[in-house]
Amino acid sequence: MFAGGAGVVQAQQRDAAPALPEVVVSSSGLALGVSDMTTPVSVIEGDALVRSRAATLGETLEGEPGITSSHFGAGASRPVIRGMDGPRVKLLSDGSEIQDASTVSPDHAVASEPLLATQIEVLRGPSALIYGAGAVGGVVNVLDNKIPTAIPEKGYEGSAEVRYGSAANEKAGAVSLTGGAGNIAAHVELSGRNAGDYDVGRGWSGGANVPGSFNRTSGGSLGLSWIGSQGYLGFAVTQQNAKYGLPGHNHDIEGCHPHGDHLHCGSHGGHEDHSDHDHDHEEHATGDVPVVDMRSNRLDVRGELRNPFSGFSVIRMRGGLTDYRHDEIEGGIVGTTFKNKAYDLRVEAEHQPIAGWKGVLGVQTSQRKFSAVGEEAYVQPTVTRKTGLFLLEEYRIDDWRFEAALRHDRQTAEAEDSRIERGHSGTSLSLGAVWRFQPGYAAGLTYSRASRAPTAEELYARGLHMATATYEIGSADLRNEVSNNFDLSLRKSSGPTTFDVTAYRNRIKGYIYGQTLDAQDGVQLLQYSQRDATFTGVEAKLRQQLHKAVGLTVFGDVVRAKLNDGSHLPRMAPARLGVRLDSRWREWDGNIEWVQVARQKRVAEFESQTAGYGMLNLGLAYNGGRGTAHEWQVYLKARNLTNRLAYSATSFIKDAAPLMGRNVVLGMRVSF
């Protein structure tokens, strides 16, 4: 992880410059700087982002404090924040929700290409409230250039990047170009990736690599904007394609079904009709794995109008229309087709100060039509509609900044086959304060109460899901889960010693989770249930400037998640502790780090423990043309240099798909 841990904030502090411009968090609602945030935020951009980027969004972010990934081979991986994933982590494309099928199951890819991102922001805990009460874990906002917001000074600007990774023979590249004149600007971008099955660490009983872990993606976008003195209005059409394997698929479980609270696998008569069954096993014994063939078509519309009328400083609009589909193909035949047709619209207005209070109010609405057809259609077609109203206010006095947010959401989820419809409403609030008690120091305290409505899958699922080896049963009687979260943080952002420490405690009433009722032949019977739960954790990093060109960073995180009866929740990330030595000399940047991941022995019933491991990572970069119109960079990063065999505790298929072994990535990026 060349740039894990502290992201861009740390990268900017490497030379111990006391007065660097602060990074603006665009998703904060009020364009706040990092030090003004009441809860922790990670902002990754520039060189740090170039060297952090991986094939998936989860892998790109998993080195940040409090963030791991759901790791499902090489093609699918979502961020897991503070032990929460799926619908509790909202993924945005410049403020508009990314509409795909990744919240439904961890084997579904996120429809976002990290190679084309210009900045990634991660809001944890209460800061995410204005983007939806369901984002209890946090919000990941991926910024891009696909809709221009300004005319390039020289009439054009762009970048190109190529990279090669050794562990999967990965070849990837992207190009981006913006041009404009007068009031019109256009943008075009293309990306592609071709990676084979990846190698694992030494000593795995399954072989040298993970069968079916290949990943091939391609995408492109075309955008056009009208840009005036008071704002802009633009649109972009984007297509993303992906074809990747699903490791660990087990066809022995096809006949599994529930009997009450128990799971039955095999025939009722104690024997099976093998006439076709044996043929199936012969066919799949050759190493064939299911393949996901995904295509996402999206239309984005974005606009901003500054000083629209008296009392308001800016109005912003974000909208997205998505037509998503993926086929799961086995033996050349489509087994299941997933479709998601959705839209998302968000309008917000920032008002001028009233009695010292400055804020933003807005409305957000979305609709999602999801369907699955085929042998793994474990959720009937559903239509989910959401509407939310929100208000965020801040007040500053002396060294204090106070923040208050209020949001009300209404959701209806209808199952089209059974004609069952469930409606949920909830009001959420957040209160926070930041005290800059000394120059460079800030202390923050935030309380939030968030109400999350259950998803359509949690309400209506019923069927076998072979990718995760589960039989899932929903409950139409699920109610809102209500979380009460406290965040306490202490930051020092200037001088030779900097640090950021956050402790949090989140008590959730009616936490919705897949409770394992039974397990047979590696298959788990999951019933979506509600019980009270508590999440407690710490995220920390400390950096010491040892010399003008050398710095040392220590970082780590830990989360404990329990139900109120003392039992553990499944797939929780273990504690991590890392140490990194970084250096900058003239045009050279480099670092070396060791990350120690603890053994995960706090597991749920029917879940296996995961051994601890340590990884040695290294990075090196040469930066040419600094300060000119044609900057370029050649970089090398090596992960898991000791080729350690390691397993992800957050993964459904951790035993079938260990983490990647030694991987050396060589890349070059040019800006013009």
C-alpha positions in Angstrom: 0.0 0.0 0.0 2.2 2.8 -1.3 -0.4 5.4 -0.3 -2.6 3.7 2.3 -3.4 5.1 5.7 -3.4 8.8 5.6 -4.2 9.5 2.0 -3.5 12.9 0.5 -3.5 14.7 3.8 -0.4 12.7 4.9 1.1 13.1 1.4 0.9 16.8 1.7 2.5 16.8 5.1 5.6 14.8 4.2 7.8 17.9 3.9 6.3 19.3 7.1 5.2 22.5 5.4 3.2 24.4 8.0 0.8 26.3 5.8 -0.2 24.2 2.8 -3.7 24.9 1.4 -6.2 22.6 3.0 -8.0 20.0 0.9 -11.7 20.8 0.3 -14.2 18.0 1.0 -16.8 18.5 -1.8 -19.2 16.0 -0.3 -19.3 17.8 3.1 -22.3 19.8 1.9 -20.6 23.1 2.8 -17.2 22.7 1.0 -15.4 22.3 4.3 -11.7 21.7 4.8 -10.6 18.5 6.4 -9.8 20.1 9.7 -13.3 21.6 9.9 -15.1 18.2 9.7 -16.7 17.0 12.9 -15.9 13.4 12.1 -13.0 11.7 10.2 -12.7 12.0 6.5 -10.2 10.6 4.0 -9.4 12.5 0.8 -7.2 10.8 -1.7 -6.1 12.7 -4.8 -3.0 13.4 -6.9 0.0 11.2 -6.6 -1.5 9.4 -3.6 -4.5 8.3 -5.7 -2.4 7.2 -8.6 -0.4 4.8 -6.5 -3.4 3.6 -4.4 -5.6 2.7 -7.4 -6.4 -0.9 -7.9 -8.9 -2.9 -10.1 -11.8 -2.3 -7.7 -13.0 0.4 -5.4 -12.7 -1.8 -2.4 -9.1 -2.7 -3.0 -8.3 1.0 -3.7 -9.5 2.1 -0.3 -8.7 -0.9 1.9 -5.5 0.7 3.3 -7.3 3.7 4.8 -8.0 3.8 8.5 -11.3 1.9 9.4 -11.7 0.6 5.8 -11.4 -2.9 4.5 -13.0 -4.6 1.5 -15.5 -7.4 0.8 -13.0 -9.2 -1.4 -14.7 -11.6 -3.9 -11.9 -12.7 -6.2 -10.6 -10.0 -8.5 -13.7 -8.6 -10.1 -15.9 -7.5 -7.2 -15.0 -5.7 -4.1 -16.9 -3.0 -2.1 -15.5 -0.9 0.8 -16.3 -2.1 4.3 -16.3 0.8 6.7 -16.2 0.4 10.5 -17.4 -3.2 10.0 -20.4 -2.3 7.9 -20.9 -2.9 4.2 -23.6 -3.4 1.6 -26.4 -0.8 1.8 -24.9 0.8 5.0 -22.0 2.1 2.8 -23.3 4.5 0.1 -21.3 4.8 -3.1 -21.6 8.1 -5.0 -20.4 9.4 -8.4 -19.8 13.1 -7.7 -22.7 13.3 -5.3 -25.1 11.1 -7.3 -25.7 7.5 -6.1 -24.0 4.7 -8.1 -26.9 2.4 -9.1 -25.7 -1.1 -9.7 -26.3 -4.5 -8.0 -23.3 -4.5 -5.7 -25.5 -3.9 -2.5 -27.4 -7.1 -3.3 -24.4 -9.4 -3.1 -20.6 -9.2 -2.7 -20.0 -11.0 -6.0 -21.5 -8.1 -7.9 -19.1 -5.5 -9.2 -19.2 -1.8 -8.4 -19.9 0.2 -11.6 -17.1 2.6 -11.1 -13.6 2.7 -12.6 -10.8 3.8 -10.1 -8.4 4.6 -13.0 -10.7 7.5 -14.1 -11.2 9.0 -10.6 -9.7 12.4 -9.9 -10.4 12.3 -6.1 -12.0 9.9 -3.7 -13.6 11.1 -0.5 -14.7 8.9 2.4 -17.0 10.3 5.0 -17.4 8.1 8.1 -20.3 8.0 10.6 -22.5 11.0 11.1 -20.9 13.1 8.3 -22.7 10.9 5.8 -26.2 11.8 7.0 -27.1 14.2 4.3 -26.6 11.5 1.7 -29.1 9.1 3.3 -29.9 7.8 6.7 -29.0 4.3 5.5 -25.3 5.2 5.2 -24.6 4.3 8.8 -21.1 3.1 7.9 -20.2 6.0 5.7 -20.2 7.5 2.2 -17.6 7.0 -0.6 -17.8 9.8 -3.1 -15.8 9.2 -6.4 -15.1 12.5 -8.2 -14.3 12.6 -11.9 -13.9 15.0 -14.9 -16.6 13.5 -17.1 -18.7 16.6 -16.9 -16.5 19.7 -17.3 -17.0 22.6 -14.8 -14.5 25.0 -16.3 -12.9 25.8 -19.7 -9.3 24.7 -19.8 -6.9 27.7 -19.7 -5.0 26.5 -22.8 -8.1 25.2 -24.5 -7.3 21.5 -23.7 -6.0 19.3 -20.9 -5.8 15.7 -20.2 -3.9 12.7 -18.9 -2.9 9.2 -19.8 -1.8 6.2 -17.7 -0.6 2.7 -18.3 0.3 0.0 -15.7 1.3 -3.6 -15.5 0.8 -6.0 -12.5 2.8 -9.2 -12.1 0.5 -11.3 -9.9 -2.3 -11.6 -12.5 -0.4 -10.5 -15.6 -2.6 -7.4 -15.5 -2.4 -4.8 -18.2 -4.5 -1.6 -17.7 -4.7 1.9 -19.0 -6.8 5.0 -19.2 -6.9 8.2 -21.2 -8.8 11.4 -20.4 -9.1 14.6 -22.5 -11.0 17.8 -22.0 -11.3 20.6 -24.5 -13.3 23.8 -24.8 -13.7 27.3 -26.1 -16.2 30.1 -25.3 -18.9 28.7 -23.1 -18.7 25.1 -24.3 -16.5 22.3 -23.0 -16.4 18.6 -24.0 -14.7 15.6 -22.3 -13.9 12.1 -23.4 -12.3 9.3 -21.5 -11.5 5.6 -22.1 -10.2 2.8 -19.9 -9.4 -0.9 -20.2 -8.0 -3.8 -18.1 -7.1 -7.4 -18.9 -6.0 -9.5 -16.0 -5.7 -13.3 -15.7 -6.2 -15.5 -12.6 -4.1 -14.0 -9.8 -1.3 -15.7 -7.9 -1.7 -16.3 -4.1 0.9 -16.6 -1.4 3.1 -19.7 -1.1 1.7 -22.8 0.5 -1.9 -22.8 -0.6 -3.4 -26.3 -1.0 -5.5 -25.0 -3.9 -2.5 -24.3 -6.1 -0.5 -21.3 -7.3 -3.4 -19.2 -8.3 -7.2 -18.8 -7.8 -9.1 -20.5 -10.7 -11.7 -18.1 -12.2 -10.2 -14.9 -10.6 -9.6 -13.2 -14.0 -11.0 -9.7 -14.6 -11.5 -7.9 -17.9 -13.1 -4.5 -17.9 -13.5 -1.6 -20.4 -15.4 1.7 -20.3 -15.8 5.1 -21.8 -17.6 8.4 -21.2 -18.5 11.4 -23.3 -19.5 14.6 -21.6 -20.6 18.1 -22.7 -21.1 21.3 -20.6 -22.3 24.9 -21.0 -20.2 27.0 -18.6 -21.0 30.6 -17.7 -19.9 33.2 -15.2 -22.4 32.0 -12.6 -22.1 28.2 -13.0 -22.5 25.4 -15.4 -24.9 22.7 -16.7 -23.7 19.5 -18.4 -24.4 15.9 -19.1 -22.4 12.7 -19.7 -23.1 9.3 -21.1 -21.0 6.5 -19.7 -20.7 2.8 -20.5 -18.8 0.3 -18.4 -18.3 -3.4 -19.2 -16.9 -6.1 -17.1 -16.3 -9.8 -17.5 -14.9 -11.6 -14.4 -15.0 -15.1 -12.8 -16.7 -16.2 -9.6 -14.2 -18.4 -7.7 -15.4 -21.0 -5.3 -18.7 -21.7 -7.0 -20.0 -25.1 -5.6 -22.5 -27.0 -7.7 -22.9 -29.7 -5.0 -25.3 -27.3 -3.3 -27.9 -27.0 -6.0 -30.5 -29.1 -4.3 -30.2 -27.5 -0.9 -33.4 -26.1 0.6 -34.8 -25.3 4.1 -37.0 -27.3 6.3 -38.1 -24.8 8.9 -34.9 -23.7 10.7 -32.8 -26.4 9.2 -31.1 -26.9 5.9 -31.5 -30.0 3.8 -29.1 -30.9 1.0 -29.7 -33.9 -1.2 -32.8 -35.9 -2.0 -35.5 -36.8 0.5 -35.2 -40.5 -0.3 -31.6 -40.8 0.7 -30.5 -41.2 -2.9 -30.3 -39.0 -5.9 -31.1 -39.4 -9.6 -27.6 -39.2 -11.0 -28.5 -39.4 -14.7 -27.9 -35.7 -15.2 -26.2 -34.9 -11.9 -23.0 -36.9 -12.7 -22.8 -35.2 -16.1 -22.9 -31.8 -14.4 -20.1 -32.7 -12.1 -18.0 -34.0 -14.9 -18.6 -30.8 -16.8 -17.6 -28.5 -13.9 -14.7 -30.7 -12.8 -12.7 -29.3 -15.7 -12.1 -26.1 -13.9 -15.0 -24.2 -15.4 -16.3 -21.4 -13.2 -19.3 -19.1 -13.6 -18.5 -15.8 -15.4 -20.2 -12.5 -14.8 -20.8 -10.5 -18.0 -21.8 -7.0 -16.9 -22.8 -3.8 -18.8 -23.8 -0.5 -17.2 -25.1 2.4 -19.2 -25.5 5.7 -17.3 -26.6 9.2 -18.0 -25.4 11.9 -15.6 -26.7 15.4 -15.4 -24.9 18.0 -13.1 -25.4 21.7 -12.7 -24.5 24.6 -10.4 -25.8 28.2 -10.3 -24.1 30.7 -8.0 -26.0 33.6 -6.5 -29.3 32.6 -8.0 -31.4 35.0 -6.0 -31.4 36.9 -2.8 -30.6 34.9 0.3 -29.0 31.9 -1.5 -25.4 31.6 -2.6 -25.6 28.5 -4.8 -28.0 25.8 -6.1 -26.6 22.4 -7.1 -28.2 19.6 -9.0 -27.1 16.0 -9.5 -28.9 13.3 -11.3 -28.3 9.9 -12.7 -30.2 7.5 -14.9 -28.8 3.9 -15.0 -29.6 0.8 -17.1 -27.6 -2.0 -15.5 -27.5 -5.7 -16.5 -25.3 -8.6 -15.8 -25.5 -12.2 -16.9 -24.1 -15.1 -14.9 -22.8 -17.6 -17.5 -22.0 -21.2 -16.9 -20.8 -23.5 -19.6 -21.6 -20.9 -22.2 -25.2 -20.7 -21.1 -26.8 -17.8 -19.2 -27.9 -19.1 -15.8 -29.2 -16.0 -14.2 -29.7 -12.4 -15.4 -29.8 -9.5 -13.0 -31.2 -6.1 -14.1 -31.4 -2.8 -12.3 -33.1 0.2 -13.9 -32.8 3.2 -11.6 -32.7 7.0 -11.3 -31.4 9.3 -8.6 -32.0 13.1 -8.4 -30.6 15.4 -5.8 -31.1 19.2 -5.6 -29.7 21.4 -2.8 -29.5 25.1 -2.1 -26.9 26.8 0.1 -28.4 29.8 2.0 -26.7 32.9 3.2 -26.0 33.3 7.0 -29.2 33.8 9.1 -28.4 34.9 12.6 -24.9 33.5 12.1 -26.1 30.1 10.8 -25.1 29.1 7.3 -26.4 25.9 5.7 -27.8 23.9 2.9 -31.2 22.4 2.4 -32.3 19.9 -0.2 -34.4 17.1 -1.5 -33.3 13.7 -2.9 -35.5 11.1 -4.7 -34.7 7.8 -6.4 -36.4 4.7 -7.9 -34.9 1.3 -8.4 -36.4 -1.5 -10.4 -34.5 -4.7 -9.7 -35.1 -8.1 -11.1 -33.3 -11.5 -11.2 -34.4 -14.2 -13.7 -32.9 -17.7 -13.8 -31.7 -20.5 -11.5 -30.3 -18.1 -8.9 -33.2 -15.7 -8.8 -33.4 -15.7 -5.0 -35.1 -12.3 -5.0 -38.4 -11.6 -6.8 -38.6 -8.5 -8.9 -39.0 -5.4 -6.7 -39.5 -1.7 -7.1 -38.0 0.6 -4.4 -38.9 4.3 -4.2 -37.2 6.7 -1.8 -37.6 10.4 -1.0 -35.6 12.4 1.5 -35.6 15.9 2.8 -32.5 17.2 4.5 -31.1 20.3 6.2 -27.4 20.9 7.3 -26.5 24.0 9.3 -23.2 25.3 10.8 -22.4 28.1 13.2 -18.9 29.5 14.0 -17.8 31.5 16.9 -14.2 32.1 17.9 -12.4 28.7 17.8 -15.6 26.7 17.7 -17.6 25.3 14.8 -21.0 23.8 15.5 -22.9 21.6 13.1 -26.5 20.3 13.0 -28.2 18.1 10.4 -31.7 16.8 10.1 -33.1 14.4 7.5 -36.5 12.7 6.9 -36.8 9.7 4.6 -39.8 7.8 3.2 -39.3 4.4 1.4 -41.7 2.0 -0.2 -40.5 -1.4 -1.4 -42.9 -3.5 -3.5 -42.5 -7.2 -4.5 -44.0 -7.5 -7.9 -44.8 -11.2 -7.9 -46.4 -11.4 -4.5 -47.8 -7.9 -4.6 -46.5 -7.3 -1.0 -45.6 -3.7 -0.3 -43.9 -2.3 2.7 -43.5 1.4 3.6 -41.0 2.8 6.1 -40.4 6.3 7.3 -37.7 7.7 9.6 -36.2 10.9 10.9 -32.5 11.2 11.5 -30.4 13.9 13.2 -26.8 14.8 13.9 -25.2 17.3 16.3 -21.5 18.0 16.3 -18.8 20.5 17.4 -15.1 21.1 16.5 -12.9 23.1 18.9 -9.6 24.4 17.6 -8.1 24.9 21.0 -4.5 25.5 19.7 -3.1 26.4 16.3 -3.0 23.1 14.3 -5.0 21.2 16.9 -8.7 20.3 16.7 -11.0 18.2 18.9 -14.4 17.0 17.6 -17.5 15.4 19.2 -20.5 14.3 17.2 -23.8 12.5 18.1 -26.1 11.1 15.5 -29.4 9.2 15.5 -30.1 7.6 12.1 -33.0 5.5 11.0 -32.4 3.0 8.2 -35.2 1.2 6.3 -34.7 -2.4 5.3 -33.7 -3.1 1.6 -35.9 -5.0 -0.7 -33.5 -8.0 -0.5 -33.7 -8.1 3.3 -37.5 -8.0 3.0 -38.2 -10.4 0.2 -35.2 -12.7 -0.5 -36.0 -16.4 -0.6 -33.7 -18.8 -2.5 -30.4 -20.4 -3.0 -27.4 -18.1 -3.7 -24.6 -20.3 -5.0 -22.0 -17.5 -5.3 -22.0 -17.0 -1.5 -23.0 -20.6 -0.7 -26.1 -19.4 1.2 -29.9 -20.0 1.2 -31.3 -16.6 2.1 -34.7 -15.9 3.6 -36.0 -12.4 4.0 -38.7 -11.1 6.3 -41.4 -8.7 5.2 -42.0 -7.7 8.8 -38.6 -6.0 9.3 -38.8 -2.5 10.8 -36.4 0.4 10.7 -33.1 -0.1 12.4 -32.2 2.9 14.6 -28.5 3.7 15.3 -27.2 6.0 18.0 -23.6 6.9 17.3 -20.9 8.9 19.2 -17.7 10.0 17.6 -14.8 11.6 19.5 -11.7 12.8 17.6 -8.5 14.6 18.2 -6.3 15.9 15.4 -3.0 17.7 15.0 -2.4 18.9 11.4 0.8 21.0 11.5 4.4 20.8 12.7 6.8 17.9 12.6 4.4 15.7 14.6 0.9 15.1 13.3 -1.8 12.7 14.3 -5.5 11.8 13.9 -7.3 9.6 16.5 -11.0 8.8 16.5 -13.0 6.6 18.8 -16.6 5.7 18.1 -19.5 3.7 19.6 -22.6 2.9 17.7 -25.5 1.2 19.4 -28.1 0.0 16.9 -31.6 -1.0 17.8 -33.1 -3.6 15.6 -29.8 -4.3 13.6 -30.7 -6.2 10.4 -28.3 -9.1 9.6 -28.2 -12.5 8.0 -28.5 -14.8 11.0 -27.1 -18.3 10.2 -29.7 -20.8 11.4 -28.0 -24.0 10.1 -25.1 -25.1 7.9 -24.8 -28.2 5.8 -22.0 -29.2 3.3 -20.5 -25.7 3.4 -23.9 -24.0 2.8 -25.4 -21.6 5.3 -29.1 -21.0 5.9 -29.5 -17.3 6.4 -32.6 -15.6 7.9 -32.6 -11.8 7.8 -33.3 -11.0 11.5 -33.3 -8.0 13.8 -31.5 -7.8 17.2 -29.8 -5.0 19.0 -26.1 -4.6 18.3 -23.1 -2.4 19.3 -20.1 -1.4 17.2 -17.1 0.0 19.0 -13.8 1.0 17.4 -10.7 3.2 17.2 -8.9 4.6 14.1 -5.6 6.3 14.5 -2.5 7.4 12.7 0.6 9.3 13.9 3.4 10.8 11.8 6.7 12.1 12.9 9.0 14.1 10.6 12.4 12.5 11.3 14.4 14.6 8.8 13.7 17.1 6.1 13.2 14.3 3.6 12.2 11.4 5.9 9.0 10.7 7.9 7.7 7.8 10.0 4.0 6.9 10.3 2.3 4.5 12.7 -1.3 3.7 11.9 -4.0 1.2 12.8 -7.7 0.4 13.5 -9.9 -2.0 15.4 -13.6 -2.6 15.5 -15.6 -4.9 17.8 -19.2 -5.7 16.8 -21.5 -7.7 19.1 -25.1 -8.5 19.5 -26.5 -7.6 22.9 -26.4 -11.2 24.0 -22.6 -11.1 23.6 -22.4 -13.1 20.4 -20.3 -11.8 17.5 -21.5 -10.6 14.1 -20.2 -12.3 11.0 -17.3 -11.3 8.7 -15.8 -8.6 10.9 -12.4 -7.2 10.0 -9.6 -8.0 12.5 -7.4 -5.4 14.1 -4.6 -3.9 12.0 -1.3 -2.1 12.9 1.2 -0.7 10.5 4.4 1.3 10.3 5.6 3.2 7.3 8.8 5.0 6.5 8.5 7.5 3.7 11.0 9.7 2.0 11.1 12.5 -0.6 14.4 13.6 -2.3 14.3 15.9 -5.3 12.2 14.1 -8.0 12.0 10.8 -6.1 9.3 9.6 -3.6 9.5 6.3 -1.8 8.2 4.4 1.2 8.3 1.0 2.8 5.8 -0.4 5.2 4.8 -3.4 7.3 1.2 -4.1 8.0 0.3 -6.6 10.7 -3.3 -8.0 10.6 -4.4 -9.8 13.7 -6.0 -13.2 13.9 -9.8 -13.0 13.8 -11.1 -15.3 16.5 -14.2 -13.3 17.3 -16.5 -15.0 14.8 -20.2 -15.8 14.6 -21.7 -19.2 14.9 -20.9 -21.5 11.9 -18.1 -19.1 10.9 -14.4 -20.2 10.8 -11.6 -18.2 12.3 -8.9 -16.5 10.2 -5.2 -16.6 10.9 -3.3 -13.4 11.3 -0.6 -12.3 8.8 1.9 -9.6 8.1 2.6 -7.9 4.7 5.7 -6.0 3.5 4.9 -3.3 0.9 7.2 -0.9 -0.9 6.7 2.0 -3.3 8.9 4.2 -5.5 8.2 7.0 -7.9 10.0 9.4 -10.1 8.3 12.7 -10.9 9.3 14.6 -14.1 8.4 18.0 -15.4 7.1 19.3 -12.1 5.7 22.8 -12.4 5.4 22.5 -16.2 2.4 21.9 -18.5 3.6 18.3 -19.1 4.2 16.6 -15.8 4.9 12.8 -15.8 5.5 10.1 -13.3 6.9 6.6 -13.4 6.0 4.5 -10.3 6.5 1.1 -8.9 4.7 -0.5 -6.0 5.2 -3.9 -4.6 2.6 -5.5 -2.3 3.1 -8.6 -0.2 6.8 -8.8 -1.0 7.3 -11.9 1.2 4.5 -13.7 -0.7 2.6 -14.5 2.4 -0.5 -16.7 2.2 -3.4 -14.6 3.7 -7.2 -14.8 4.0 -9.7 -12.0 4.2 -12.0 -12.3 7.3 -14.6 -10.1 5.5 -15.1 -12.4 2.5 -17.8 -15.0 2.0 -15.2 -17.0 -0.1 -12.1 -16.5 2.0 -11.0 -20.2 1.8 -11.7 -20.5 -2.0 -10.0 -17.1 -2.9 -7.1 -16.1 -0.6 -5.6 -12.7 -1.0 -3.2 -11.9 -3.8 0.4 -13.0 -3.3 3.4 -11.0 -4.3 2.4 -8.3 -6.8 4.7 -5.8 -8.5 3.0 -3.0 -10.3 4.9 -0.8 -12.8 3.1 2.3 -14.2 3.5 5.6 -15.9 1.2 8.6 -16.0 1.4 11.7 -18.1 -0.5 15.0 -17.7 -0.8 17.5 -20.5 
